[in-house]
Amino acid sequence: MKRHILGIGGLVALMATAGVVGVGAQGNPIPTPTPPGVGGHKGREKHPEMMRAMKALERAQKDLMAASHDYHGHRAKALELTNQAIAEVKAGIQSDRK
């Protein structure tokens, strides 16, 4: 039970961070420097931050589905938001491939 509560807490923190990032992305984007060697992605995974986020969200999704009870609807809502976040990360990765 403690693990599930921690998992939900981590998800809430992740969602809060995603909300802050999302709000910043709606206005004028803040330019970030491109690290050397990233332009061609030679020998490097594309979108490493997005891929790490996807893996974390998928772990959270599995934990939420395995939770023993619903926590007064909060587990279900967290799962719904996690599924939305997974879809957004996938859409973000796909948008860069176009």
C-alpha positions as CSV (number, residue, x, y, z in Angstrom):
1,M,0.0,0.0,0.0
2,K,2.8,2.4,0.9
3,R,4.4,1.7,-2.5
4,H,1.2,2.5,-4.3
5,I,0.8,5.8,-2.4
6,L,4.4,6.7,-3.2
7,G,3.7,5.8,-6.9
8,I,0.6,8.1,-6.9
9,G,2.7,10.8,-5.2
10,G,5.3,10.5,-7.9
11,L,2.7,10.6,-10.6
12,V,1.2,13.8,-9.1
13,A,4.7,15.3,-9.0
14,L,5.2,14.3,-12.7
15,M,1.9,15.7,-13.7
16,A,2.6,18.9,-11.9
17,T,5.9,19.2,-13.7
18,A,4.2,18.4,-17.0
19,G,1.7,21.1,-16.3
20,V,4.4,23.7,-15.7
21,V,6.2,22.6,-18.9
22,G,2.9,22.7,-20.8
23,V,2.1,26.2,-19.6
24,G,5.5,27.4,-20.7
25,A,5.1,25.8,-24.1
26,Q,1.8,27.7,-24.8
27,G,3.5,31.1,-24.9
28,N,6.7,32.1,-26.6
29,P,9.0,29.1,-26.4
30,I,12.2,29.6,-24.4
31,P,15.1,28.7,-26.7
32,T,17.4,26.1,-25.3
33,P,20.9,25.5,-26.6
34,T,21.5,22.3,-28.5
35,P,24.3,20.2,-27.1
36,P,27.1,19.4,-29.5
37,G,26.6,16.4,-31.6
38,V,22.8,16.3,-31.2
39,G,21.9,17.8,-34.6
40,G,22.3,14.5,-36.5
41,H,21.5,12.2,-33.5
42,K,24.4,10.0,-34.6
43,G,24.8,7.2,-32.1
44,R,22.3,8.8,-29.7
45,E,18.7,8.0,-29.0
46,K,16.3,10.5,-30.3
47,H,14.2,12.3,-27.6
48,P,15.9,10.7,-24.6
49,E,13.9,12.8,-22.1
50,M,10.6,11.9,-23.8
51,M,11.5,8.2,-23.8
52,R,12.4,8.3,-20.1
53,A,9.1,10.1,-19.4
54,M,7.2,7.4,-21.4
55,K,8.8,4.6,-19.5
56,A,8.0,6.3,-16.1
57,L,4.4,6.8,-17.2
58,E,4.1,3.2,-18.3
59,R,5.4,2.1,-14.9
60,A,3.0,4.4,-13.1
61,Q,0.2,3.1,-15.3
62,K,1.0,-0.6,-14.3
63,D,1.2,0.4,-10.6
64,L,-2.1,2.2,-10.7
65,M,-3.8,-0.7,-12.5
66,A,-2.4,-3.1,-9.8
67,A,-3.5,-1.0,-6.9
68,S,-5.8,-2.9,-4.5
69,H,-8.5,-0.3,-4.1
70,D,-9.6,3.0,-5.6
71,Y,-8.7,5.6,-3.0
72,H,-12.1,7.3,-3.3
73,G,-11.8,7.7,-7.0
74,H,-8.3,9.1,-7.0
75,R,-6.6,6.0,-8.4
76,A,-9.1,5.9,-11.3
77,K,-8.5,9.7,-12.0
78,A,-4.7,9.3,-11.8
79,L,-4.9,6.3,-14.3
80,E,-7.0,8.4,-16.6
81,L,-4.5,11.3,-16.5
82,T,-1.6,8.9,-16.9
83,N,-3.2,7.5,-20.0
84,Q,-3.7,11.0,-21.4
85,A,-0.1,11.8,-20.6
86,I,1.1,8.7,-22.4
87,A,-0.9,9.7,-25.5
88,E,0.6,13.2,-25.4
89,V,4.1,12.0,-25.1
90,K,3.5,9.7,-28.1
91,A,2.0,12.5,-30.0
92,G,5.0,14.7,-29.2
93,I,7.5,12.2,-30.4
94,Q,5.4,11.6,-33.6
95,S,5.2,15.3,-34.3
96,D,9.0,15.6,-34.4
97,R,9.2,12.8,-37.0
98,K,7.2,14.8,-39.5
